[in-house]
Amino acid sequence: MTVKIIHAISFLLLPVIFFSCSNAIGYGVLLWGEKGSDYKTGEIVTLLAEAGAGKEYFVPDKKSDKRIIMPAWRLEYFKDYGKCEEFAGNFKTFTNLYAYSEKDGVPPVREAPDTNAQVNIIFKLKKDQVVKIIGREKDKVDISGMEDYWYRVLVGYQKSELGEHGLLIGKKGYCFGYYLKLFEAEGDPEERLASLGGSTLSFIDYFFSKTWRPIVFKEMMDSGRIDLSKFRESMGIFPQKEDKTVKLVTDKISVTYSYTQPTEVKPGVYILEGTPLRIERNTHNRISLKYLLNDTAITQQFIVFDKDIGEITNRELERRDRIFEDFYSKGNRLSSSAYGQIRLRSDKTVTWSGFDKLVPNVLPENFSGTGRFDFPFYLASNLKSGYDGVITLSMDNLPKNLRTINFLYKFTNNGVRFYSLLSGSVENMEVKKEAVNAIVIFFEFTGD
């Protein structure tokens, strides 16, 4: 579609409209952005007026004070901005997710997630036709022995051999995922699919050509909260086709499996003969791996992660170093008349003496007085007004379950207050709540 600019002369026939929320007739989440457009998939769009008998909307042109026309089929419409914003938040999971059909007519696009004969079929896909994934039902369902999700999809143009686009379909509906092949694309999905080789691509060969990382790597990157105990170069799935081995390393397991051959047990699902491993293709760059951990079946998602793990790790270490340097610059000794003295060193190691009154309520009985400060955790937004951060003391020569203790801290004019925290206060790298009866330890900064 070529974007249509509504020129100044057109405004002689229309009321003057200022592009503000007060003039909006509604809002839309852009489900499938157009190549070359300033509006991107997932973006909230202000709808100024209807056009084309309700099949299009006037929206603000980002580059001028003019208006442009956007097709209604590309949008999910909302009258209420709050509901639009909520939908946009949920849609982030599907922003770059597309799918294609491997054969003509399968799967059909239906009005509802149901194979009942009374549920109308909206459209039958052509082989290799791309659709936009815009949602997914919560649970997998079994249909005649085939188990998968129902996906909500947007069909754009009919696949055509004669030009860029065939007939405009512009319909939303539901497809059963068993015969739908999902893939991710940040740009043009047609170009991305062509680069993948379409339905002729051997996924199992692709699997063996890549290193796969736990999906938590991407989740940590998206949240900006890097847990270095789980974000390591050594973690992932490391296939070696030549040796017929697959090495699996997570924070709970490290094992190398030897297999005899891969076998496709149903479309997109493989087992590695001679191992308990089962690989399910979710999208081109995301899989689910089923394996055994202490005789318990575990299913975990892995992705192709192209970012530099070492560089990300170094940035996280530098962030922690900057916080410590702020502490250290105020003085290399923390002194308390009631709770002893902490000596800081530039390498973050500490020596704490005179801490007896904190045993065993805050510090464990076997604490030797030596350890290390670190700053891996963050404050939840509800705590930021009352505290400056979270400090972690890692204690030497203690069992793993007793080795670390966390404090909230708040700087004062000449010192700092530590506030004890209960175990379980940290969730997803954030301290979510204060201890109701926290022990408050005031230290004064002094130097040698």
Secondary structure, DSSP 8 states (H G I E B T S, - for coil): ----EE-GGGGGGS-----SGGG-SEEEEESS--TT-SS-TT-EEEE-EEETTTTEEEEE-TTSSSEEEEEGGGEEEESSHHHHHHHHHHHGGGTTEEEEESBTTBSEEESSS---TTS-EEEE--TT-EEEEEEE-SS-EEETTEEE-EEEEEEEE---SSSS--SEEEEEEEEEGGGEEEEE-SS-HHHHHHHHTGGG--HHHHHHHS-EEETHHHHHHHHT---TTT--TT-EEEEETTTTEEEEE-SS-EEEEE-S-EEEEETTEEEETTSS-EEEEEETTEEEEEEEETTEEEEEEEEE--S-HHHHHHHHHHHHHHHHHHHHHT-SEEEETTTEEEEE-TTSEEEEES-GGGTTTTS-TT--SEEEEE---EE-GGGTTT-SEEEEEEETT--GGGSEEEEEEEE-SSEEEEEE--TT-EETTEE----TT--EEEEEEE--
